[in-house]
Amino acid sequence: MNILALTHIRRVFADDSKNQVPALKDISLTVDKGEYVAIMGESGAGKTTLLNIIATLDKATSGNIMLNGVDLNKLPEKQTAKFRREHLGFVFQNFNLLDTFNNRDNIFLPLVLAKTKYTVMQQRLQPLAKQLEIGDLLERYPYEISGGQKQRVAAARALITQPDLVLADEPTGALDSHNTEKLLQLFEKVNLQGQTILMVTHSAAAASHSKRTLFIKDGQIYHEIFKGDHSRAEYLQKIMTSLAALTSKER
Ligand SMILES: Nc1ncnc2c1ncn2[C@@H]1O[C@H](COP(=O)(O)OP(=O)(O)OP(=O)(O)O)[C@@H](O)[C@H]1O
C-alpha cells in the first residue's frame, strides 16, 4: 500500500528578473508504507523543493500529490499546519529545537498542540527516550546538550506523534561520524518497526542505510536503486557508482 504518491509534479519558480526556473520538471513516484527512501542529487537538483511540496510547505505548479489518501493540492490553507503536525515528522540538519523549552517540552510540543493527555505523552516518551538514549537529558535545555544529543531529541519529537511519514532533510549534515552512525542506526531500527522515512542526503554512506535510493537531476528522477538482498557495502558501492554517473559531465 502506498502512503505517498506523486504524479507528474512540476514546480516552476519565477526568479527576480521574472525568468521561469523549472525546479521540478515531471516527478512521479510512490512510497510504500514501511519504506525507507533516500533522495540524492547535486546542489540545485530540486531535492528541497520536492521535500517542501511533500511537507505541505509549498504547492506544486501542476501534478497530483496524495499523502495517505489526502489530496494535498486540495488541502485548505487553514488545515495545513494541523495536517503537518498529525501526519508528518520532521528532522532537519540544524535540529530546529526551541531553546526556551526544555528537551521534554520540545518533544511534547506537537502532542501539546494536538491536545494530547499528559499521561499519554509520558507513555509514548518512555520507550522512545530509552531507545534514543536521551532519558537523562529531558530536563535540560537544547543549548545544554551536544549536537548528536540534540538530533536524537529532534528525532524523538518527530517520532512521538507516530507520523505516517518522517521527512528528514540532511539529518546527519551537522553530526560527527559517531553521532551520524548512531542516528542512522536509529532510523534503520524505527523503519524496521514500521516507520516510513524519506531522507534527503548528500552522503552515500547515509543513503546506504535506506532500502531505496532515488537520484534527482535537473528536476527529474534520473535513476533509482534498491538495496534488495545486497549487503550494505554492496549497496553503498552501487550508490557511489550511480552518483559518479550522475555527476559526470557527459550525462
Ligand atoms: N524560491 C525560489 N525562487 C526561484 N528559484 C528557486 C527558488 N527555490 C529554489 N529555486 C531554484 O530551484 C532549483 C532547485 O532548488 P532546490 O533548493 O530544490 O535544490 P536542492 O537539490 O535542494 O539543492 P541543495 O542540495 O543545494 O540544497 C535551483 O535551481 C534553485 O535555484
The ligand as an ORCA input file, in Angstrom:
! r2SCAN-3c Opt
* xyz 0 1
  N      12.126     30.475     -4.285
  C      12.805     30.243     -5.405
  N      12.824     31.118     -6.407
  C      13.499     30.874     -7.560
  N      14.212     29.751     -7.771
  C      14.253     28.826     -6.785
  C      13.563     29.029     -5.554
  N      13.790     27.937     -4.770
  C      14.581     27.112     -5.470
  N      14.864     27.637     -6.684
  C      15.676     27.018     -7.744
  O      15.152     25.718     -7.989
  C      16.205     24.787     -8.233
  C      16.116     23.629     -7.209
  O      16.433     24.117     -5.912
  P      16.449     23.191     -4.606
  O      16.675     24.064     -3.439
  O      15.233     22.345     -4.616
  O      17.736     22.279     -4.889
  P      18.453     21.204     -3.933
  O      18.601     19.964     -4.748
  O      17.730     21.073     -2.655
  O      19.882     21.849     -3.694
  P      20.881     21.807     -2.394
  O      21.440     20.415     -2.376
  O      21.924     22.825     -2.746
  O      20.077     22.142     -1.193
  C      17.504     25.585     -8.163
  O      17.844     25.971     -9.458
  C      17.115     26.810     -7.334
  O      17.922     27.904     -7.648
*
